[in-house]
Amino acid sequence: HFRIANFWGHNMATRRATRLRPSGETQVALVGTTSKFTAPLLEISPFGLSVKSSREVEMGAIFKLVIAVGGDYFRAASIVRAKIPGGFAMEFLSMTAIDRQVMRRLYLRLQMAARPT
């Protein structure tokens, strides 16, 4: 189920998934080939996330990301798909089955606590 959507001013094919905003600040650790930094999570869906950052990143840049979820950590490989006002959006490329379970826990926790955008 793909559709064309206007995501922060960019027309993109999207999967129909609700993007959720965390109620408190959640940091995302990002490690690329030439940079390593943390950025606040703006929104997350089962397919990707967006972060707030003033860093210049190239479209198509690959990052390993880590998000703490309670006592666990969710890790994934991701790719920059869009630059948005004040940050950028990424699509998940791959993650282990255990990391997918942790990501789903984070998503469900946010779903219960936050309003869809």
C-alpha positions as CSV (number, residue, x, y, z in Angstrom):
1,H,0.0,0.0,0.0
2,F,2.0,2.9,-1.3
3,R,0.8,6.4,-2.0
4,I,2.4,9.7,-2.9
5,A,2.5,12.1,0.1
6,N,3.8,15.5,0.8
7,F,6.3,14.9,3.6
8,W,7.7,18.2,4.9
9,G,7.4,19.7,1.3
10,H,8.8,16.6,-0.4
11,N,6.6,14.4,-2.6
12,M,7.6,10.8,-1.6
13,A,6.0,7.4,-2.0
14,T,5.1,6.3,1.5
15,R,3.8,3.3,3.3
16,R,0.6,4.0,5.2
17,A,1.9,4.1,8.7
18,T,1.2,6.6,11.5
19,R,4.1,8.7,12.5
20,L,4.3,9.3,16.2
21,R,6.0,12.1,18.2
22,P,7.6,11.3,21.6
23,S,6.2,13.2,24.5
24,G,9.6,13.7,26.0
25,E,13.0,14.1,24.5
26,T,14.4,10.9,23.0
27,Q,18.0,10.9,21.7
28,V,19.0,9.0,18.6
29,A,22.7,8.1,18.3
30,L,23.9,8.2,14.7
31,V,27.1,6.9,13.3
32,G,28.0,7.5,9.6
33,T,31.2,6.9,7.6
34,T,32.5,10.4,8.4
35,S,30.4,11.6,11.4
36,K,29.1,10.5,14.8
37,F,26.5,12.5,16.7
38,T,23.2,12.4,18.6
39,A,20.0,14.2,17.7
40,P,16.5,14.5,19.2
41,L,13.9,12.2,17.8
42,L,11.0,14.1,16.1
43,E,8.8,11.3,14.7
44,I,9.0,7.6,14.3
45,S,7.0,5.0,12.3
46,P,7.6,1.3,11.7
47,F,9.5,2.2,8.5
48,G,11.7,5.2,9.6
49,L,12.1,8.3,11.7
50,S,13.0,11.9,11.6
51,V,15.4,13.8,13.8
52,K,16.1,17.5,14.7
53,S,19.6,18.4,13.6
54,S,21.5,21.4,12.2
55,R,24.2,19.1,10.8
56,E,24.5,18.9,7.0
57,V,23.8,15.4,5.8
58,E,23.7,14.2,2.2
59,M,20.7,12.5,0.7
60,G,21.3,8.8,0.5
61,A,23.9,8.9,3.4
62,I,23.9,5.6,5.4
63,F,23.9,5.7,9.2
64,K,23.8,3.1,12.0
65,L,21.4,4.4,14.6
66,V,20.7,3.5,18.2
67,I,17.8,4.5,20.4
68,A,17.5,3.5,24.1
69,V,14.1,1.9,25.0
70,G,13.9,1.4,28.7
71,G,16.8,-0.9,29.5
72,D,17.1,-2.1,25.9
73,Y,18.6,-0.6,22.8
74,F,17.1,-0.6,19.3
75,R,19.7,-0.6,16.5
76,A,19.2,-0.3,12.8
77,A,20.9,0.6,9.5
78,S,19.2,3.6,7.9
79,I,19.4,5.9,4.9
80,V,18.7,9.6,4.7
81,R,15.6,10.1,2.4
82,A,14.6,13.7,3.0
83,K,15.8,17.0,4.4
84,I,13.1,18.6,6.5
85,P,13.0,22.0,8.2
86,G,15.4,21.7,11.1
87,G,16.5,18.1,10.5
88,F,16.2,15.1,8.2
89,A,14.1,12.0,7.7
90,M,15.5,8.4,7.4
91,E,14.2,5.1,6.3
92,F,15.1,1.9,8.1
93,L,17.2,-0.4,5.9
94,S,17.8,-3.4,8.1
95,M,17.7,-4.6,11.7
96,T,17.8,-7.9,13.6
97,A,14.6,-9.6,14.7
98,I,15.4,-8.7,18.3
99,D,15.9,-5.0,17.3
100,R,12.6,-5.1,15.4
101,Q,10.8,-6.3,18.6
102,V,12.4,-3.5,20.6
103,M,11.5,-0.9,18.0
104,R,7.9,-2.2,18.0
105,R,7.8,-1.8,21.9
106,L,9.0,1.8,21.5
107,Y,6.4,2.5,18.8
108,L,3.6,0.9,20.9
109,R,4.7,2.9,24.0
110,L,4.6,6.1,21.9
111,Q,1.3,5.1,20.3
112,M,-0.3,4.9,23.8
113,A,1.3,8.1,25.0
114,A,1.2,10.4,21.9
115,R,-1.3,11.6,19.4
116,P,-0.8,10.7,15.7
117,T,0.5,13.5,13.5
